[in-house]
Amino acid sequence: MSQEPELNYFADLIEHRAQTVGEKPYIFYEDQRISFAAFNQSTCRAANGLKAQGARSGDGIAILMGNCPEYLGIFYGMPRGGFYSVPVNVALKGDGLRYILTNSDVKYLAIDDVLFPKVAELGNPLGAIEKVFVRRTTDAPLPAGALDLRTLFEAPANKPDHAPDPDAITYLMYTSGTTGFPKGVVNRNRSANVQQFMVLASIMVKPDDMLYTCLPLFHANALILTAGFAMSQGVPFGLDKRFSASRFWDSIRRYGVTQFNALGAMIPILMKQPERSDDADNPVRLVNSAACPANLWEAFEKRFGLKIWEAYGAVDGGGVLIFNFGNAPVGSVGRPMPNIEWKLVDDEGAEVPEGQIGELITKVADKRSRTVEYYKNPEASARKVRGDWIHSGDLFYRDAEGNLFFVDRKSDSMRRRGENISSFEVENIIEKHPAVAECAAFGVRSDLGEDEVMVWVKTRPGFQLDLKDLMRHCAKSMAYFMVPRYVDVVDDIPRTGTLRIQKAEMKKRGVAAGTWDREKEMPDLKLK
């Protein structure tokens, strides 16, 4: 590809691609084929459409929708009118959903019709939300007072009359923390670093690549890396609604995919599918993985005839990315990029030697664009960035060559089905059950290489606790991936003198002979 001009914002890149490769396909989705030029127009329409509905610069819109091209049009279109977006996990419900929709101060909501009942249950008024735009996926009538999402995309396709403000918020990405409700990671126009993003994309993506994602667009991986890398390099990508292990390779072959991203338990799940004689007969050359189990790495490469590159990053990592481009040992995330100053430290901040476990911290290189800011939460921001260092909260060890090996999260958070889970949220919901006095939630390892959620519960005096009823309460009140699998009913939950729950011994004990297992006792419980 020829020398690219200097581009300051992602909107500049979208417009540039429309001018240089205009009618080339950008998104393949079901029977749709959307060109770079058409996508540029859809982002303009979305921004102009929201402005026509009364939005002013600095207003926000939450997106509670499944994977679809409209999602991308809204997300990448909002900054073009001076607005920000808030991708929302479609599995959230109840207090968790209410918190994000109110904390984010959004005035608008784009939502699928099938998800609207979740919001309706929260009542009115709901935060600052003034208008709701519904994407029609069924024949059901529009909810009273709502507008059809198509209203936004019927607006003119001309470039919005808006001069970007470097300090304007472009989106908030909520991520579960160690305690409390999720924190909104602030992304501003000046955080984009489009030129660096394009350099990284050029390393990962070849001019004839076909990318693919079935990961949810409310996550940065699909939203920024797959869709963003494809835009950066002017290559197409296939978009599916969701991950299906049984249909995964059929989609890969149908789209002609040459590389995709794999998160969480995707690789173990795909490895558990029945082997086929044509497993290696697919067009994929490269898988960009996060948390691939070391014992499956080479076996997956051999079975499916491809290479795995491993990476580490976080939406609240200040832009820090670590890559194993096949130049580090299997099981390693590789070495941080050369421009990143880093070290592994113990709880006192002292650097640990080779082979010992420590928390990864990285130097803030640019305090304007490469730091971490949580929305309306200066206390959490100050804990994350101390002095000149960003604290990842993740534990690693390094070998003699400086390759990093991920060990665990320092916090009590868990990760299941590719989702971060706050133990606080699980505990808070379970303790709302009338028969529960106290609860402690933590993760135990599964055979998929991720966490299973386990809880200890203490029963209120005078009550009988029905664990099946407790699980139905959980399924109704929390996202499916948060619902505990294992339960121990205990007489007491150990705490420190400051009333902090002591979870180390709980994790050490893990699943015992008398532990109740939801998958065995309630195999038919519907979680979605």
N, C-alpha and C positions, 0 to 999 in steps of 0.2 A: 504494500500500500504506500502511496506517495506521502511526502512530508505533510504532516498535519499542521494546521494553523494553531495558534495558542488559543485555547478555549478556557474561559473563566468559570462558567457554570454548566451544570448538566443540560440545562435548556439550550445552551450554545451548541453542545454536542448533538443533541437531538435535531436541531435545525441544520447543523452541518451535514449530518448523515442524510437528511431529507434532500439536501442539495447535491450530494455527491453520489449516493447510491439509491436515489429516490424510490424507484419502483421495485427494487429488490425486496424479496420477502423478509420480514423481520420476525413476525409471530405466526406460528402455525398452531391453531387451536380448533379442535373438532373439525368442522368443514370450512373454517375461516382461514384465510391467508391475508395477513395484514402487512402492507409494505412499510418501509421506513418513512415514506412521504405521508402515507395515511396515518401512521402513528403520530407523526409530528402534528398533523391537523387535529387528531383526537385530543392531544394534550392542550392545544390552543382552545378547542371547543370547551373542554372541561373547565378551564380557567375563566373563559368568557361567560360560560353558562352560570358558574357560581356567582360571578360579579353581577350578572343580570338578575339574580335572585336576591340581591341586596348585600352581598358580602363585600367587606372592605379589607384593605391590606392589613395583615396581622390576624385575620380570622382563621379558624381551623375547621377541618372536617374529619370526622372519624370514618374509617372504612371497615365495615363488618360484613365482608362478603367472601365467598369462596373464590377459587382461582378463575379468572376470566380476563380478557383483554381490557375491559372497562376499568378493572382494578388498577392496571398499570397506567391507563390514561389519566385517571384521577391522581394517582400518586405522583407521577412525573409532570402532570399538568399544573398542580396547585402552585408551585413556586413561580410559575410564569405569570401569575396574577398577584403575587405577593401573599399567598395563603399557605397554610401548613396542613399536613395530613397526619392522621394517627392510625396506623394499621392496628387492628384489634383481633386477637385470637378468637376464632369463631367458636371454640369450645367453651369459652368463658360464659358464666351465667351468674345470676344473683349478685352478691356483694362485690365479687371480683370484677364483674362487668360494670356495675354501677360506679365503682371507684375510678376506673379509667375514663369512662365517659364524662364524669364530673371533674376529676382532677385535671384533665387535659384542657378544660375550658373551651371545648369545641362548640361552635354554634350550629354546625350542620352534621348530618349523619347520612352516609350512604350504606344501605343494608339490603341483603337478599330477603325476598318475601318470606322464605321459609325460616329465616332467623328473626324476623320481626317480633314474634311472640315473646322472645327472651327480653326484648326491650320493653314491650308493652307491660310485662309483669312488674317492671320496676316503677311504674306509675309516672304521673306527670305533676309538676314539671320535673324534668330530668336535667340537672345542671343548667348549662347555658344554651342547650339545644333549642333552636328555633324552627328549623325545617328538616324534614326527613325525606330522602330520595330512595325509592325502593326499586331494586332490580327485579324484574318479573322473570321468574323461572318456572312458574306454574300458571294455571288459568285462574287462580284465586283473585278476587277483586283487590284493588289497592286499599290499604287500611285508611280509615277516615283521617283526613287532614294531611295525608302523605302525597308526595309528588312522584311521578314516574322518573326513574333515573335517566331515561332517555331525554328528559328535559334539558339536562346539562349538555348532552352531546348533540343537541339540535342547534346549539348556538353557532355563530359565525366561526369559521376556521382561520380567520386572520390572526396574525401575531398579536398577543395582548399588548395593550398600551401601558406597559409597566416597566419602570427602570429598577432592576434588582438592587436590593440593599444587602451589602455583604453580611450585615449582622442579623438579617431577618431569619426567623426559624423556618426551615423547610419541612421538617417532620420530627415527630416524637416517636421513639421506638421503646415501648415499655418492656422491661426485662425484670424477671423475678430476682429479688435480692436475698440476703441471708435472713432478714426478718422483715416483718411488715408487708404492706402491699407493694406491688411492682413499682419500680421507679422509671420515670420517663426520661430516656436519654435524649438530650437536645442535639439536633443537627441543624446547623445554620448554613447559609449560602457559602460563607467563607470556609466551611469545613470540607467542601467538596473535593478540593485538590484534584481537579479533573485531569491535569497533565500527568500526575503521578499514577492516577488510576489507569490511564491509558497505557502507560509504560508497563504496569503490572499485567494488564490484560494482554498486551502484546507478547509477554513471556508465556502466558497460559494458552492463548488462543491462536490457531493458525487461520490464514485467510479462507481456507476451504472447510473450516469446521462447521458442524451443525450441533448446537448445544441443546440441552433438554432439562426440564425440571418438572417434577411432580410434587415438589415440596411446597408448603403453603406460602402464599405471597405476603402473609403477615409476618414472615420471618425475613431477616436481612439476606439470608443466603440466596433464596430464589429472587427476591425483590431487587437486590443490589448486585449480587455477584453474577447470577445467570443472566437476568435481563440487562443489567448494566454492562457486563463484559460483552454481550452480544451487540449492544448499541455501540460500545467503544470501538469494536473491531469491524463493525459493519457486516456481521454474520447473523444468520437466522437462529431461532431456537423454537423447540416444540414445547408447548405448555399443556399439561394434563391437570385434571381437577384434583387428583389425589394419588397417593402411592398405593399400588396394588402389586403385591409380590407375584401373583399368578399371571398378571397381564403385563408386567413390567417390560420384559424383553420383546414382547409383541409390539409395544409402543416404540421401543428403541429401533426395531427394524422398520416399522412403518414410517417413522420420521427420518430414518437414515442418520441417527445420532452418532457423533464421533466422540463426544465427551459429555459427562454429567457429574453433578455433585452428589455425594452420599453423606448423610448425617446419621448420627445415633446408631440405631440397630438395623439400618437398611442392609448393610453387608451381611451380618449374621442371618437376617431373615431370608435374603436371597440365597444364601448358601444352604439354607434348610429346605429350599424347594427341591422337588425330585430332579435328579440329574437327567439331562437329555443329551442325546448324541450330537445335537447341533448347538450346544451351549456356547461354544466358541465361534459359531457362525453368526457373528454380529458385527456391525461397523464400528463399534466403540474402540478407540485407541487409548483413552485416558479417563480415569476416574479421579476427581478431586475429592478427597475424603477428609472427614473430621472424626477422630476417635475410632479408626478401624482397629479391631482387636489384632494384636500382633500375630496370634496363632492362625488367623484366617487370611492374613495379607497375601502371602505368596500362593496359597491355595486358591484364592479368589482370582488372582491374576492368571493362574494356569488354567483354571476351569473355563473362564470366559474370554481368554485370549486378549488381555489388555494390561495396562500398567496403572498402578496406583500412585498418586502423589498425595501426601498428607499435609494438612495445614492446621493452624491454630489461630483463632481470632475471636473477638467479642464485640458486640455493639457498643459496649461501654469500655472498650480497650484503648481509646484514644488513637485509633487508626493503626495500632500495632498488629502486624501480621507476621507469622512464622511459617516457613515452607520447607518441606522435604520434597525437592524436585527429583526424587530418585537418587539424590546424592548424599543420603544419610542412611543409617541402618534402619532396617525394618522395625517398626514400633516407635520410631522417633518422629517428632513433628519437625525436625530439622533445626536450622539455625535462624535467629532473627535476621531481618534484612540488614545489610551493612550500615545503614544510616541510623540504626536503633541502638542506643546505649541501654544496657540491661544488666541485671544481676539477680541471683537467687539469695534470699535472706531468711533468717530465722525470725522468731517472734520479737526479738529485741532489735531487729534491723541489721544484724551483723551478717556479712556475706558468708555463705556456707561453701565448703570445699567441693571439689569434684566427687560425684557419687552420692552426696548427701542431699536430702530433700529440703527444699526451701520454697518460699513464695516468690513468684516472678514479679519483679517490679521494673518499670521502664522509665527512662528519663523523658520529661516533657520537652520535646524539641521546639515546638512552636506554641506558645501560650494562647495565641488567638485561634488557631485552627486545629491544633492537635492536643487538646486536653479533654477532660470529661466533665460534663455539666448535667446534673439531674434537674428536671423541671420543678421549680418551686420547692427545691429541697437542698438548700445550701449546706445543711449539716451532712447529708450523705455525700455531697460533692467534696466537702472538706475531708471526709474519711477516705474517699477514693483517691484523691490527689493530695499528697502530703509533701509540702515543700515543692521540689522539682520532680517528684516521682509519682507515677501512677501505680497503684497497688492492684494487681490482677485478682487477688483472692484465690489463685490457683497454684497448686503445688507441683513442682517439677524436680528432676535431678538432671545433671549434665554429665556427659562423658568427656574424655580427654580432648576431643576435637571440638567441644562446645555444642554438640548436638543435645537438644532438650528432649526429655521423655516425660510426658504428662503422667502425674500420679493420681491426683484427686483434687476436688474443690475444698478449699479451706473452710468454707462455711458449712452450715447444716442444710443447704439447699440440695435438692436431688435432681436427677435428670432421667426422664423416662419418655420413650417414644419421641425423642428429639426435643423434648420440652423441659425447660427449667421449672422446678417446682419449689415454692417457698414452704418450708415446714410450718411457718407461722400461719399461712393461709389454711393448710390442712387442719392444723390444731384448732384454729378459730372456728371453722365450720363444724368439726366434730363436737366441740364443746358446746355447740348450740343444741345438740340432741338432749332432750330432757333427762335422760338417764345417765349422762356422762358428767362427771365432776371435773376431771382433768384429762389431758391428752398430751402425748409426746410423739412426734412424727420424725422419722429418719429413714435413710435409704439402706437397703441391703442389696448386694450384687445379685444379678440374675445371670442365667446362662446365655443371654444375648449381649452381655458385656455392658449393660446399663443398670440403673437402679430399679428395684421394686420398692414400692412404698410400704413401710411397716409402721404400725402405731402401737403404743402402749396406752391403754385407757383405764382410768379409775372410775368405778361406778359410784353414783351419788347414793348416800345412805337411804335405805328404804325403797330403792328402785331395783328392778330386775332388768338387766341389759340384754336385749335380743340382738345378736350381732348381725343377723340378716336384716333386721329393721334398720340397724345403724348403717349398713351398706346401701340400703335403699335411700336413706337420708343423704348419704354422700353422693350417690349417683344423681340425685335431684338437685343438689346444691353446689356441686363443683364440677370442673371440667373432667372429662372421662379419664385423662391421663393421670389425674391426681388421686383417683379413688384407690384407697389402700388395698393391697392384696393380703397382707398378713396382719393379724391382730393378736396381741396378748392382753388379757384382762388381768390387772395387777392390783395389789392392795395399796401400793404407794408408788409415786414417781419421784425418784431421787433428785434433789436440788442442792445447789451450793448455798452458802450463807447469804448470798445476794439474790436467792430464789431463781438462779439460772438453772435450767434443766441440765443434768449431767448425762449426756448422750453417749459418751465414750464406751461405757460398760454395756449400754443397750446394744450398740452396734457390734460390740465384741461378742455378745451372746447371740444376737441375730435370731434366726429361725430355730426354735427349739422343738422338742418332741410334742409339746402340748400347744404349739402355736396354731391358731385358727387360720385356714387358707381359703380365701374367697373363691379362688378358681376351682377348688375341689368342692366347696360347700354350696356355691351359687354359680355354677357354670353358665347358667342361662341369663344372668343379670345383664340387662341392656345398659351400656354406659354412654352411648352416643345419643 
